[in-house]
């Protein structure tokens, strides 16, 4: 199927829109999403899996649907709509596949490890690992690729500590993550990757059970199983979610955040002159670049009408969280990067019961990672024209393939 021309006012003739969409300039919000937000707020989209879903692009609609109990995140039934195949939404009774009250019960087990206060306890680890990587980067080639030298490596070294990966499994962990698998590769490739991660998570769980139960997210899940609070399946499914999202998701904003700050040197200088601005810079990066273009499907449990379109029972909706943070009804001049704006990035983390568990961690991690990078390399700049930076739009967390930088 050909990709619709977003400059053509007759896009309606090309529906459903085939996903993934072409990105905007420098990886910005895809023009097709901007068109849908204005002209087709409930827009049919064809996923690589072959599933036809309804895409939501307005902030109010997304918030309403995410809080609506008529929409379910339970995608365990065979034939459930998916992005590309048997991905994370096909794994057990983890957080991604549970509805309240079960979702609430399981989430309460690990939520204390991802609060604002808990995030503060992780900052020394993040800073220590960041400075070690930056020392290596300073002693290495100049120019270098920031993705491999810093952004991807930092998340791995931090999260293996946060999630308690046993040292004997470090090599396996680093071979699996960040995943980077194409959502267009087909159901077989998606299913194989999911199975590989499941095997790894099972190895981690087995190793952790052989030792003392640590005070960390995985330790909390194991204690909850022993206490009968959650089931073995809920523990394994939620551990999978923690590894899948925790080992890949912030590579993208670390990369895109570094790039956008290098392209807005006045605002970068303001952050360097006033470190209190780093959290605001991180917030604006998260608003400006939501690196998951579309979220996972929610299935209607009964017929629901949205903007005159009936979403039938059994049909799915997907939401563009970047569209929510670029919604002109809520954000003035959303296409402008501005660390001083009053709008925050809360919508990038969803809404309702499934509001992102790691939202505070992502904020704290990102501002620490960006601050460490630019305080060490204040003159860091792109080693290629920004329009020559290669992007991938066929992965769940969209990001540049590489980011050549020099100092």
C-alpha positions as CSV (number, residue, x, y, z in Angstrom):
1,X,0.0,0.0,0.0
2,X,1.3,3.4,-0.9
3,X,1.9,6.1,1.7
4,X,-0.6,8.9,1.5
5,X,0.7,12.3,0.5
6,X,0.2,14.5,3.6
7,X,0.2,17.6,1.4
8,X,-2.8,16.3,-0.5
9,X,-6.2,17.5,0.9
10,X,-7.8,14.3,-0.3
11,X,-6.1,12.0,2.2
12,X,-9.6,10.7,3.0
13,X,-9.3,8.6,-0.2
14,X,-6.3,6.8,1.2
15,X,-7.8,5.6,4.5
16,X,-7.0,3.6,6.5
17,X,-3.6,5.2,6.9
18,X,-0.8,2.6,6.9
19,X,1.5,2.7,9.9
20,X,4.3,3.5,10.5
21,X,4.0,7.1,9.3
22,X,6.7,9.3,7.7
23,X,8.2,11.5,10.4
24,X,8.1,15.3,10.3
25,X,11.3,17.4,9.8
26,X,14.0,16.4,12.2
27,X,11.8,13.6,13.6
28,X,9.0,15.8,14.7
29,X,5.3,14.9,14.8
30,X,4.3,13.1,11.6
31,X,2.3,15.4,9.3
32,X,-0.3,12.7,8.9
33,X,-1.0,12.9,12.6
34,X,-1.3,16.7,12.4
35,X,-3.8,16.2,9.5
36,X,-5.8,13.7,11.5
37,X,-5.9,15.9,14.6
38,X,-7.4,18.7,12.5
39,X,-9.6,16.8,10.1
40,X,-10.2,13.2,11.3
41,X,-10.0,13.0,15.2
42,X,-11.1,9.3,15.0
43,X,-9.0,8.1,12.1
44,X,-8.8,4.5,10.7
45,X,-5.2,3.2,10.7
46,X,-3.8,-0.1,9.4
47,X,-1.1,-1.6,11.6
48,X,1.8,-3.7,10.3
49,X,0.1,-6.7,12.0
50,X,-2.9,-6.3,9.7
51,X,-5.1,-5.0,12.5
52,X,-7.3,-2.1,11.6
53,X,-7.6,0.3,14.6
54,X,-9.0,3.8,15.3
55,X,-6.3,6.5,16.0
56,X,-7.0,9.3,18.5
57,X,-5.0,12.5,18.3
58,X,-6.8,15.1,20.5
59,X,-5.7,15.5,24.1
60,X,-9.2,15.6,25.6
61,X,-10.3,12.5,23.6
62,X,-7.3,10.5,24.6
63,X,-7.7,11.4,28.3
64,X,-11.4,10.5,28.2
65,X,-10.8,7.1,26.5
66,X,-7.9,6.2,28.8
67,X,-10.2,6.8,31.8
68,X,-13.2,5.1,30.3
69,X,-13.9,1.6,31.7
70,X,-15.5,0.6,28.4
71,X,-12.1,0.3,27.0
72,X,-9.8,-2.6,28.0
73,X,-6.1,-3.1,27.9
74,X,-6.5,-6.9,28.1
75,X,-5.1,-8.1,24.8
76,X,-4.4,-11.7,25.8
77,X,-7.2,-13.3,23.8
78,X,-6.0,-14.8,20.5
79,X,-6.6,-12.5,17.6
80,X,-6.4,-9.3,19.7
81,X,-5.4,-6.2,17.7
82,X,-1.7,-5.6,17.9
83,X,0.9,-3.3,16.4
84,X,3.1,-5.9,14.8
85,X,2.5,-9.3,16.3
86,X,3.0,-11.0,19.6
87,X,4.7,-8.0,21.3
88,X,4.7,-7.0,25.0
89,X,0.9,-6.9,25.0
90,X,0.8,-10.7,24.4
91,X,2.9,-11.5,27.5
92,X,1.0,-12.9,30.6
93,X,-1.0,-10.8,33.0
94,X,1.5,-8.0,33.3
95,X,0.7,-4.3,33.9
96,X,0.1,-3.7,30.1
97,X,-2.7,-6.3,30.0
98,X,-4.6,-5.7,33.2
99,X,-7.6,-3.6,34.0
100,X,-8.7,-2.3,37.4
101,X,-9.0,-3.6,40.0
102,X,-6.3,-6.2,39.1
103,X,-4.1,-3.5,37.5
104,X,-4.3,-1.4,40.6
105,X,-3.4,-4.3,42.9
106,X,-0.3,-5.2,40.9
107,X,0.8,-1.6,40.2
108,X,0.7,-0.9,44.0
109,X,3.4,-3.5,44.5
110,X,6.1,-1.7,42.5
111,X,4.8,2.0,42.4
112,X,6.8,2.9,45.6
113,X,10.0,2.4,43.6
114,X,9.1,4.9,40.9
115,X,7.8,7.9,42.9
116,X,9.5,11.3,42.8
117,X,11.1,10.5,46.2
118,X,12.4,7.1,44.9
119,X,13.8,8.7,41.8
120,X,16.0,11.0,44.0
121,X,17.6,7.9,45.4
122,X,18.6,6.7,41.9
123,X,20.2,10.0,40.9
124,X,23.6,9.2,42.4
125,X,23.7,6.0,40.3
126,X,22.6,7.8,37.2
127,X,25.3,10.5,37.6
128,X,28.0,8.0,38.5
129,X,27.3,5.9,35.4
130,X,27.0,9.0,33.2
131,X,30.3,10.4,34.3
132,X,32.1,7.1,33.7
133,X,30.7,6.9,30.2
134,X,31.6,10.5,29.5
135,X,35.2,9.8,30.7
136,X,35.4,7.0,28.2
137,X,33.9,9.2,25.5
138,X,36.4,12.0,26.2
139,X,39.3,9.5,25.8
140,X,37.8,8.0,22.6
141,X,37.4,9.2,19.0
142,X,36.2,12.7,18.2
143,X,33.7,12.8,16.5
144,X,31.7,9.9,17.9
145,X,28.2,8.5,17.8
146,X,26.3,9.7,20.9
147,X,23.8,6.8,20.7
148,X,26.4,4.1,21.2
149,X,28.8,6.1,23.3
150,X,26.3,7.5,25.7
151,X,22.5,7.4,25.3
152,X,22.0,3.6,24.8
153,X,24.9,2.6,27.1
154,X,23.7,4.8,29.9
155,X,20.3,3.3,30.2
156,X,21.6,-0.2,30.2
157,X,24.2,0.4,32.9
158,X,21.6,2.3,35.1
159,X,18.7,-0.1,34.6
160,X,20.7,-3.2,35.3
161,X,21.2,-1.7,38.8
162,X,17.7,-0.5,39.2
163,X,16.2,-3.8,38.1
164,X,18.8,-6.0,39.9
165,X,20.2,-7.9,36.9
166,X,22.7,-10.4,38.3
167,X,26.3,-9.8,37.0
168,X,26.5,-13.2,35.3
169,X,23.6,-12.0,33.0
170,X,25.0,-8.6,32.1
171,X,26.3,-9.8,28.7
172,X,22.9,-11.3,27.8
173,X,21.2,-8.2,28.9
174,X,23.3,-6.0,26.8
175,X,22.8,-8.2,23.7
176,X,19.0,-8.0,24.0
177,X,18.6,-4.3,24.8
178,X,17.9,-1.7,23.5
179,X,15.7,-3.9,21.3
180,X,15.5,-1.8,18.2
181,X,13.5,-4.4,16.3
182,X,11.4,-3.2,13.5
183,X,7.7,-3.2,14.0
184,X,7.5,-3.8,10.2
185,X,9.6,-6.9,10.3
186,X,6.6,-9.2,10.6
187,X,4.8,-11.2,13.3
188,X,7.5,-13.9,13.3
189,X,10.4,-11.6,14.1
190,X,8.3,-9.8,16.7
191,X,7.3,-13.0,18.3
192,X,10.9,-14.3,18.3
193,X,12.1,-11.1,20.0
194,X,9.4,-11.4,22.7
195,X,10.3,-15.0,23.4
196,X,14.0,-14.1,23.7
197,X,13.1,-11.4,26.3
198,X,10.8,-13.8,28.1
199,X,13.6,-16.3,28.4
200,X,16.0,-13.7,29.7
201,X,13.5,-12.4,32.3
202,X,12.9,-16.0,33.5
203,X,16.7,-16.4,33.9
204,X,16.8,-13.2,36.0
205,X,13.9,-14.3,38.2
206,X,15.5,-17.8,38.7
207,X,18.8,-16.2,39.7
208,X,17.1,-13.7,42.0
209,X,15.2,-16.4,43.8
210,X,18.5,-18.2,44.6
211,X,19.6,-15.2,46.7
212,X,18.1,-12.8,49.2
213,X,15.1,-10.8,48.1
214,X,16.5,-7.3,47.6
215,X,14.6,-4.1,48.2
216,X,14.0,-3.2,44.5
217,X,11.1,-3.6,42.0
218,X,11.8,-7.2,41.2
219,X,12.3,-8.1,44.8
220,X,9.0,-6.5,45.6
221,X,7.3,-8.6,42.9
222,X,8.8,-11.8,44.3
223,X,7.8,-10.9,47.8
224,X,4.3,-10.2,46.6
225,X,4.1,-13.6,45.0
226,X,5.2,-15.3,48.2
227,X,2.6,-13.3,50.2
228,X,-0.2,-14.3,47.8
229,X,-0.8,-10.7,46.7
230,X,-0.1,-11.3,43.1
231,X,0.1,-14.5,41.0
232,X,3.2,-16.0,39.4
233,X,1.9,-15.0,36.0
234,X,1.3,-11.4,37.1
235,X,4.8,-11.3,38.5
236,X,6.5,-12.6,35.3
237,X,4.4,-10.5,33.0
238,X,5.1,-7.3,35.0
239,X,8.8,-8.1,35.2
240,X,8.7,-8.4,31.4
241,X,7.1,-4.9,31.2
242,X,9.8,-3.4,33.5
243,X,12.6,-4.8,31.4
244,X,11.0,-4.0,28.0
245,X,10.2,-0.4,28.8
246,X,12.9,0.2,31.4
247,X,15.7,-0.9,29.1
248,X,14.8,1.0,25.9
249,X,12.4,3.9,26.4
250,X,14.7,6.7,27.6
251,X,17.4,6.0,25.0
252,X,15.2,8.0,22.6
253,X,14.6,11.2,24.6
254,X,18.3,11.2,25.7
255,X,19.3,11.2,22.1
256,X,16.6,13.6,20.8
257,X,17.0,15.8,23.8
258,X,20.7,16.1,23.2
259,X,20.1,16.9,19.5
260,X,17.4,19.6,20.1
261,X,19.5,21.4,22.7
262,X,22.5,21.5,20.4
263,X,20.2,23.1,17.8
264,X,18.9,25.6,20.4
265,X,22.2,26.8,21.8
266,X,20.8,29.9,23.5
267,X,18.5,27.7,25.6
268,X,21.3,25.3,26.2
269,X,23.5,28.1,27.5
270,X,20.7,29.2,29.8
271,X,20.7,25.7,31.3
272,X,24.5,25.7,31.7
273,X,24.3,29.1,33.4
274,X,21.4,28.1,35.7
275,X,21.3,24.4,36.5
276,X,17.8,24.9,38.0
277,X,16.6,24.9,34.4
278,X,17.6,21.4,33.6
279,X,14.4,19.8,34.8
280,X,12.4,22.3,32.7
281,X,14.6,21.4,29.7
282,X,13.9,17.7,30.2
283,X,10.2,18.4,30.5
284,X,10.1,20.3,27.2
285,X,12.1,17.5,25.5
286,X,9.5,15.0,26.7
287,X,6.7,17.2,25.4
288,X,8.3,18.0,22.1
289,X,9.5,14.5,21.2
290,X,7.3,11.7,22.4
291,X,9.3,8.9,20.9
292,X,6.5,6.3,20.8
293,X,4.4,7.6,17.9
294,X,1.4,5.4,18.7
295,X,0.6,3.7,21.9
296,X,-0.6,0.1,22.4
297,X,-4.3,-0.7,21.5
298,X,-7.2,-0.5,23.9
299,X,-10.3,-2.6,23.0
300,X,-13.9,-1.5,23.3
301,X,-15.9,-3.8,25.4
302,X,-19.2,-2.3,24.0
303,X,-20.1,0.1,21.2
304,X,-18.8,3.6,21.9
305,X,-19.4,6.7,19.8
306,X,-16.6,9.2,19.4
307,X,-17.1,12.3,17.2
308,X,-19.9,10.6,15.4
309,X,-17.8,7.5,14.7
310,X,-19.0,4.3,16.4
311,X,-16.2,2.1,17.7
312,X,-17.7,-1.3,17.7
313,X,-17.3,-3.8,20.5
314,X,-14.1,-5.7,19.9
315,X,-12.5,-2.9,17.9
316,X,-9.4,-1.0,19.1
317,X,-8.3,2.5,19.5
318,X,-4.7,3.7,19.7
319,X,-3.5,7.1,20.9
320,X,-0.8,9.4,19.7
321,X,0.7,10.9,22.9
322,X,2.9,13.3,20.9
323,X,-0.3,14.6,19.3
324,X,-1.6,15.2,22.8
325,X,1.4,17.3,23.7
326,X,1.2,19.1,20.4
327,X,-2.5,19.8,20.6
328,X,-2.9,23.5,19.7
329,X,-6.1,23.6,21.8
330,X,-3.8,23.1,24.9
331,X,-0.3,24.2,23.8
332,X,0.5,27.5,22.2
333,X,2.9,27.2,19.2
334,X,3.6,23.5,20.0
335,X,6.1,23.2,17.1
336,X,8.5,25.6,18.9
337,X,11.0,24.2,21.4
338,X,10.8,26.4,24.5
339,X,12.1,25.4,27.9
340,X,10.3,28.3,29.4
341,X,6.8,27.4,28.4
342,X,4.1,26.8,31.1
343,X,2.7,23.6,29.5
344,X,4.2,20.4,30.9
345,X,4.7,17.0,29.4
346,X,2.2,15.1,31.6
347,X,0.1,14.1,28.6
348,X,3.1,12.3,27.1
349,X,2.8,9.7,29.9
350,X,-0.9,8.9,29.2
351,X,-3.9,9.3,31.5
352,X,-6.2,7.3,33.7
353,X,-5.3,4.0,35.4
354,X,-2.5,3.3,32.9
355,X,-0.7,6.6,33.4
356,X,3.0,5.7,33.0
357,X,4.5,4.1,36.2
358,X,7.9,5.5,35.3
359,X,7.0,9.1,34.6
360,X,8.9,10.6,37.5
361,X,11.9,8.3,36.9
362,X,12.0,9.3,33.2
363,X,12.0,13.0,34.1
364,X,14.7,12.6,36.7
365,X,16.8,10.4,34.6
366,X,16.6,12.6,31.5
367,X,17.5,15.9,33.3
368,X,20.5,14.2,35.0
369,X,21.7,12.6,31.7
370,X,21.4,15.8,29.8
371,X,23.0,17.9,32.5
372,X,26.0,15.5,32.9
373,X,26.6,15.4,29.1
374,X,26.6,19.2,28.5
375,X,28.4,20.2,31.6
376,X,31.2,17.8,30.5
377,X,31.0,18.9,26.9
378,X,29.5,22.4,26.8
379,X,30.7,22.9,23.2
380,X,29.2,19.6,21.9
381,X,27.8,20.0,18.4
382,X,26.4,17.9,15.6
383,X,29.1,16.6,13.4
384,X,26.7,16.4,10.4
385,X,24.0,18.6,9.1
386,X,20.9,18.0,11.2
387,X,18.9,17.0,8.1
388,X,21.5,14.3,7.4
389,X,20.8,12.6,10.8
390,X,19.2,9.2,9.9
391,X,16.0,8.3,11.7
392,X,14.0,5.1,12.2
393,X,10.3,5.3,12.3
394,X,9.7,1.6,12.2
395,X,10.5,0.9,15.9
396,X,8.3,1.4,18.9
397,X,10.5,4.1,20.4
398,X,11.4,6.3,17.4
399,X,14.8,7.8,17.4
400,X,17.9,8.6,15.3
401,X,19.8,5.6,14.2
402,X,23.0,7.4,15.2
403,X,23.9,10.9,16.3
404,X,27.4,12.0,15.2
405,X,28.7,14.6,17.5
406,X,32.0,16.4,18.1
407,X,33.5,18.8,20.7
